[in-house]
Amino acid sequence: MNMDRVLPWVGVALLIVLWEGSIYAFNLPPYVLPNLSAIGEELVSNRDELLRGLIATLYEAGTGYVIGAVLGIVFGFLATTAPSFERAFMPIIVAINSVPIVAYVPVALVAFGMGPASKIVMVVIAVGFTVFLSAVQGLNGCDRNIVNLFRSFGAGPIRITWTYRLPAALPTIISALRVAVVRAMIVAIVAEMLGSYEGLGRIIYESTQQIQFLRTWAAIIVASAVSVIIYSLFIWADRKLVWWK
């Protein structure tokens, strides 16, 4: 029996036992922690609304993720192949990334409106900085002796990056991509909660305001389940692409 496949289900089972046990042990009211069976009924009865919200959130998170990941990798290559680029822009990038991403949501809403564009922009910023910093770290962490050996044979910066530095930095970059996919979902949902016409974040915000906590928990569980599935796919891809780790 493969324990790597069994252990996650053991964790889910323990979470369910802890969830239900806490309700009865501490006599928690439904608006604090409802029964999982009640949440399941809510998932079924409001499946159409939850599906529409999920599609909207996945569109925003997915589009922003792809754009942010590409920009992060491209600018990571520029920063490591052109040291002047890194020296010029790294302080600005660090300064922007040091502020919680939520602080930029009001600015994005004013600039791009309450539609998908503002959420996509926020996801691009969150994912792009995460991937960029990891790409720079991975590419700069390569063995200098091997780089010098390539140079001694007449290889230029692009050839060295493509032949040696990229494969060497691939584990770090893929790890950043795996972390960034969860961050993309978080940023999209938080941005939807602060201002949106649709999405899981909008459902969570509206249901909380209307004291419909079963609907709130249903949206949270949908978002969590989808994030876990996507994260698991990235782990599988990581093992296939970086098989030498």
Summary of the structure (lengths in Angstrom):
residues: 245
radius of gyration: 21.8
end to end distance: 23.0
largest distance: 72.9
contacts: 760
relative contact order: 0.13
helix: 84%
strand: 0%
